[in-house]
Amino acid sequence: MSYISSTQFLKRLSHVVAVALLSVHISAQAIQTSDIEDYLKQGDKELAEGKLDEALLAFQKAAAIKSDTELIQQKLANVYLLKGEYANSIKYFHKALGFNAKNSKAFIGLGLAYLHTGQYSLANAALDEARQYSEKKQDIDKIIVWIKSRQQNQSQP
């Protein structure tokens, strides 16, 4: 029969406990990921049905679990834009762009939010950025031309 020292025993016990804790942590992360996906699916469904408040609530629940994702920030920004809450929309589009500075959809949304607040130069700048990263340059160009004509109309007496 072989005996191990108390030091060896404690090392082995520590290893077993560490492995068990790691497996619990990994399981908890898997549950959180599943919850996030469920909230995102629910939010998308509510949004498709035009239920903006319910969609916002679902996306906020996903953000409460894990807010540091481009996708969740952009979904929140989109709902705020649709609800006409432009300051919140601008805030969340900026957060989404913090994750990916080449996100043309976030720049387009940001441009539209600025447009709705009458900040035409910022709208134009955001859409110019979107144009660099988008395949739909013609659509963006149409919006930019419209903004410029709107600015000219406002500057004339």
Number of C-alpha atoms within 10 A of each C-alpha: 2 3 7 8 8 9 9 11 12 12 12 12 12 12 12 12 12 12 12 12 12 12 12 12 12 12 12 12 12 12 12 15 15 12 15 21 13 16 20 22 15 17 27 20 15 18 20 11 11 12 14 18 15 17 25 22 16 24 27 20 19 22 20 11 12 13 15 14 14 18 15 22 26 23 25 24 29 26 22 23 22 14 14 14 16 22 14 18 27 23 15 24 28 19 21 25 19 15 14 13 15 15 20 22 19 29 27 23 22 30 29 24 28 22 19 15 15 13 14 19 15 17 25 25 16 23 26 19 19 25 21 13 15 18 11 12 14 11 11 19 15 11 18 21 12 13 18 15 12 12 15 10 10 9 8 6 4
